[in-house]
Amino acid sequence: MGYTKKTLQELDLIDNFLSNAIASNKEINEPFYRLLLSVLLGKEIKTVRVLAQQIIPAATPELRGIRMDVEITEYEEGSVTNVYDVEPHLKDALHLPRHNRYYQAKIDGRYVRRGLKDFSGIPNLYVITITNYDLFGKDYMMYTVRNSCVEVPELEYDDGLQFVYFYTKGQKGGSQAIKNMLTYIQNSDSKNAVDEATRKMDSYVMKVKNLPEVEAGYMTLGDWIDIISEDIREDMRDEVTKEVREEVTEAVTKEVTEAVTKEVTEAVTKEVTEAVTKEVTEAVTKTVTEEVTKEVTEKNMKAFIEMVQEYHDTKENAVDKLRDIFPEYADQAEELAEKYWQN
């Protein structure tokens, strides 16, 4: 969404810019999201790590990656036990259940290593969606969705997955504490801080809104993050693919034409022609795919480093995030950050 219709002080927690600004603030992001999750989910939250705008790239150039607004990873004794994907949505422009199904698959995929035999160690996953519209039309403040058995509803089916949809204006279900929190998320005004939890949330919000770097970055990064970053991989891939394909096609066409002119005679049959065409097509496809993959990956990493720097993060954090997002380039993360960081 855009941000020009509101001043920074008028932003609410359901607005992406404010939630991401809080998630990016290392001083308060952990206690803030620990408090938020404990109220909304009604359970104790232990040691957590918070990441904003976490990108999981696509497996191949023609597929789509994802960008999580806020990812919270909960640890116990050094091991990841729970993963929380928190996504505020202000517009009903997606088919959220299927959208979240895809997000869930991409998130879970990071915790399944090659050769894994025991899947019990995969952490629990909570895909949390917060909307200001009623996705299901039943006026509940929260809808908790878990997998179950149709034939035996009481059968316990523990796959560790939950989808939780919060409707900020809902009247049914939940608790008074959840209702207070959702009201504050919808309208993050101090007058809506009516209990201990929301008053603490309000203190965090006020602190972030008054940070000079947040105020400076509000107008410059707001629209860019929402409009550009979601499609940056697709746009970049299209551009690089076109350039590489033109260069490779010209070189391969010249080489093939010379070979065909020399070797092919009037005795060439339809079968031989089809075989040559297939061989050339496979060679071009392989060459283009290798070049595109290499170019797209480096440009993605360059764009990501620049986004981190514009968001007022540190080069060290850029290195850590590069290693998380592009594990195959982990050894080159420091070199790439140094190369593309604008001093």
C-alpha positions in Angstrom: 0.0 0.0 0.0 1.0 3.7 -0.4 1.7 5.9 2.6 1.1 9.4 1.2 -2.4 9.7 2.6 -1.2 9.6 6.2 1.6 11.3 8.2 4.0 9.1 10.1 2.3 9.9 13.4 -1.1 8.8 11.9 0.2 5.4 10.9 -1.3 2.3 12.6 0.3 -1.0 13.3 -1.7 -2.6 10.5 0.2 -0.3 8.1 3.2 -2.2 6.6 5.6 0.6 7.0 5.1 1.0 10.8 5.1 -2.8 11.4 8.3 -3.2 9.4 10.0 -0.2 11.1 9.3 -1.8 14.5 10.5 -5.2 13.2 13.7 -3.6 11.9 14.5 -1.9 15.2 16.9 -4.2 17.1 16.2 -2.5 20.5 12.5 -3.2 20.7 11.5 -5.7 18.0 12.0 -8.8 20.2 10.0 -7.6 23.2 7.4 -6.0 20.9 6.6 -9.2 19.0 7.0 -11.4 22.0 4.2 -9.3 23.7 2.1 -9.2 20.5 2.2 -13.0 20.0 1.7 -13.8 23.6 -1.6 -11.8 23.6 -2.9 -12.9 20.2 -2.0 -16.6 20.6 -2.6 -16.8 24.4 0.7 -18.5 25.2 4.1 -17.8 26.6 6.7 -16.8 24.0 10.3 -17.6 24.8 13.5 -16.4 23.1 12.9 -15.0 19.6 14.6 -13.6 16.6 12.8 -11.0 14.5 13.4 -10.4 10.8 11.6 -7.8 8.6 11.0 -8.2 4.8 12.4 -11.8 4.8 12.8 -13.0 1.2 12.7 -16.6 0.2 13.7 -16.8 -3.5 12.1 -19.0 -6.1 13.7 -22.4 -6.8 13.9 -21.6 -10.6 13.7 -18.4 -12.6 10.2 -19.1 -13.9 8.7 -19.6 -10.4 7.7 -17.1 -7.8 9.5 -16.4 -4.5 7.9 -14.9 -1.4 8.5 -11.9 0.9 7.4 -12.3 4.5 6.5 -9.0 6.2 7.7 -10.1 9.6 9.2 -13.5 10.5 9.6 -14.4 14.2 11.7 -17.5 15.0 11.3 -18.9 18.6 14.1 -20.8 20.2 14.4 -23.2 23.1 17.8 -24.6 24.1 19.3 -23.3 20.9 16.9 -25.1 18.6 14.1 -23.5 16.5 10.7 -24.7 18.0 8.2 -22.3 16.4 8.2 -20.0 13.4 5.6 -17.2 13.1 4.9 -15.4 9.8 3.0 -12.2 10.6 1.3 -10.6 7.6 -0.9 -7.5 7.8 -3.3 -7.1 4.8 -5.3 -4.0 4.2 -6.9 -4.9 0.9 -8.9 -7.9 -0.1 -6.9 -8.4 -3.3 -5.6 -11.9 -2.8 -7.1 -15.4 -2.3 -5.5 -15.5 1.2 -6.1 -19.2 2.0 -4.3 -20.3 -1.2 -1.8 -17.4 -0.9 -1.0 -18.6 2.7 -0.8 -22.3 1.5 2.0 -21.3 -0.9 3.8 -19.2 1.8 3.6 -22.2 4.2 5.2 -24.5 1.7 8.1 -22.1 1.0 8.7 -21.4 4.7 8.7 -25.1 5.6 11.0 -25.9 2.7 13.9 -24.1 4.5 13.8 -26.6 7.4 13.9 -29.8 5.3 17.5 -30.8 4.6 18.6 -33.3 2.0 18.5 -36.8 3.4 16.2 -35.9 6.3 14.6 -39.0 7.6 12.9 -37.9 10.8 10.4 -35.1 10.1 9.4 -34.6 13.8 12.1 -32.0 14.2 10.5 -29.5 11.8 9.4 -26.5 13.9 5.8 -25.6 14.3 4.6 -22.9 11.9 2.0 -20.2 12.6 0.9 -18.2 9.5 -0.7 -15.2 11.1 -2.8 -12.9 8.9 -4.2 -9.6 10.3 -6.9 -7.8 8.2 -9.2 -4.9 8.6 -11.9 -6.8 6.7 -13.8 -10.0 7.5 -12.3 -12.7 5.3 -14.9 -15.3 6.2 -17.9 -13.0 6.9 -18.8 -14.5 10.4 -17.7 -11.5 12.5 -15.2 -13.4 14.6 -12.1 -11.6 15.8 -10.0 -14.7 15.1 -10.3 -17.8 12.9 -7.9 -20.6 13.8 -7.5 -23.2 11.0 -5.8 -26.6 11.5 -5.7 -29.7 9.5 -8.0 -32.5 10.6 -9.6 -35.8 9.6 -13.0 -35.5 7.8 -14.1 -39.0 8.8 -12.9 -38.8 12.4 -13.1 -35.2 13.5 -11.9 -36.0 17.0 -8.8 -37.7 15.7 -5.6 -35.8 16.8 -3.7 -34.8 13.7 -0.6 -32.9 14.8 1.3 -31.6 11.8 2.5 -28.5 13.7 0.7 -26.1 11.3 -1.8 -23.4 12.1 -3.3 -20.6 10.1 -4.7 -17.8 12.3 -6.7 -15.0 10.7 -7.3 -12.0 12.9 -10.1 -9.5 12.0 -9.4 -6.2 13.8 -13.1 -5.3 14.0 -14.5 -8.7 14.9 -16.9 -9.1 17.8 -17.2 -12.8 18.4 -14.7 -15.3 19.9 -11.4 -14.5 21.4 -10.9 -12.7 24.7 -11.0 -9.1 25.9 -7.3 -8.9 25.8 -7.3 -10.0 22.1 -10.0 -7.5 21.3 -8.1 -4.7 23.0 -5.0 -5.6 21.0 -6.8 -5.8 17.7 -8.4 -2.5 18.3 -5.0 -0.9 19.0 -3.6 -2.5 15.8 -6.4 -1.1 13.8 -6.2 2.4 15.4 -2.8 2.8 17.1 -3.8 5.9 19.1 -2.9 6.2 22.8 -6.6 6.5 23.6 -6.9 2.8 22.6 -4.2 1.7 25.0 -6.6 0.5 27.6 -4.7 -2.3 29.4 -1.2 -3.2 30.4 -0.3 -4.9 27.2 -1.6 -2.2 24.8 -0.1 0.5 26.9 3.3 -1.2 26.6 2.7 -1.6 22.8 1.9 2.1 22.6 5.2 3.0 24.3 7.0 1.0 21.6 5.1 2.6 18.8 5.6 6.1 20.0 9.4 5.5 20.4 9.7 4.2 16.8 7.5 7.0 15.3 9.8 9.6 16.9 13.1 8.1 15.6 14.7 10.5 13.0 15.7 7.6 10.7 12.2 6.3 10.6 10.8 9.8 9.8 13.4 10.3 7.1 12.8 6.9 5.5 9.0 7.0 5.6 8.2 8.8 2.3 11.3 7.5 0.4 11.0 3.8 1.2 7.3 3.3 1.8 6.0 3.1 -1.8 9.3 1.4 -3.0 9.0 -1.4 -0.5 5.3 -2.2 -1.3 5.3 -1.7 -5.0 8.8 -2.6 -6.2 10.3 -5.2 -3.9 7.5 -7.7 -4.4 8.1 -7.8 -8.1 11.8 -7.0 -8.3 12.8 -10.6 -9.0 10.3 -11.0 -11.8 11.2 -7.6 -13.5 14.9 -8.2 -13.2 14.6 -11.8 -14.5 12.7 -10.6 -17.6 15.2 -7.9 -18.4 18.3 -10.1 -17.9 16.7 -13.0 -19.8 16.0 -10.8 -22.8 19.5 -9.4 -23.0 21.2 -12.7 -22.5 18.9 -14.5 -25.0 19.7 -11.9 -27.7 23.4 -12.2 -27.2 23.5 -16.0 -27.0 21.0 -16.4 -29.9 23.2 -14.3 -32.2 26.4 -16.2 -31.3 24.7 -19.6 -31.6 22.9 -18.8 -34.8 26.2 -17.8 -36.5 27.9 -20.9 -35.4 25.0 -23.2 -36.4 24.7 -21.4 -39.8 28.3 -22.0 -40.6 28.2 -25.6 -39.6 25.0 -26.3 -41.5 26.3 -24.5 -44.7 29.4 -26.7 -44.7 28.0 -30.0 -43.7 24.4 -30.2 -44.9 23.8 -31.2 -48.5 20.9 -32.0 -50.7 21.0 -35.6 -49.2 20.0 -34.3 -45.8 16.7 -36.0 -44.9 13.9 -34.8 -42.8 15.1 -37.0 -39.9 18.6 -35.5 -39.9 17.1 -31.9 -40.0 14.9 -32.6 -37.0 17.9 -34.1 -35.1 20.0 -31.0 -35.8 17.2 -28.7 -34.8 16.7 -30.5 -31.5 20.5 -30.4 -30.7 20.7 -26.7 -31.4 17.6 -26.0 -29.3 19.0 -28.0 -26.4 22.3 -26.2 -26.6 20.7 -22.7 -26.7 18.4 -23.6 -23.8 21.2 -24.8 -21.6 23.4 -21.8 -22.4 20.7 -19.3 -21.8 19.5 -21.0 -18.6 23.0 -21.0 -17.1 23.7 -17.4 -18.0 20.3 -16.2 -16.8 20.6 -18.0 -13.5 24.0 -16.5 -12.8 23.0 -12.9 -13.8 19.7 -13.0 -12.0 21.2 -14.3 -8.7 23.9 -11.6 -8.6 21.5 -8.8 -9.5 19.0 -10.0 -6.8 21.8 -9.9 -4.2 22.9 -6.4 -5.3 19.3 -5.2 -5.2 18.8 -6.7 -1.7 22.0 -5.2 -0.3 20.9 -1.8 -1.6 17.4 -2.2 -0.1 19.0 -3.1 3.3 21.2 0.0 3.1 18.4 2.3 2.2 16.4 0.9 5.1 19.1 2.1 7.4 20.3 -1.3 8.4 24.0 -2.3 8.8 26.4 -4.0 6.5 26.8 -6.8 9.0 23.1 -7.4 9.0 23.1 -7.4 5.2 25.8 -10.2 5.3 23.7 -12.3 7.8 20.5 -11.9 5.7 22.4 -12.7 2.5 23.5 -15.9 4.1 20.0 -16.8 5.1 18.4 -15.9 1.7 21.2 -17.2 -0.6 22.9 -20.1 1.4 24.7 -21.3 -1.7 26.6 -17.9 -1.7 27.2 -17.9 2.0 31.0 -17.9 1.6 30.8 -14.8 -0.8 28.3 -12.8 1.4 31.0 -10.5 2.9 32.6 -9.9 -0.5 29.3 -9.1 -2.1 28.2 -6.8 0.7 31.6 -5.0 0.4 31.2 -4.8 -3.4 27.7 -3.3 -3.5 27.5 -1.3 -0.2 27.4 2.4 -1.1 29.8 4.3 1.3 
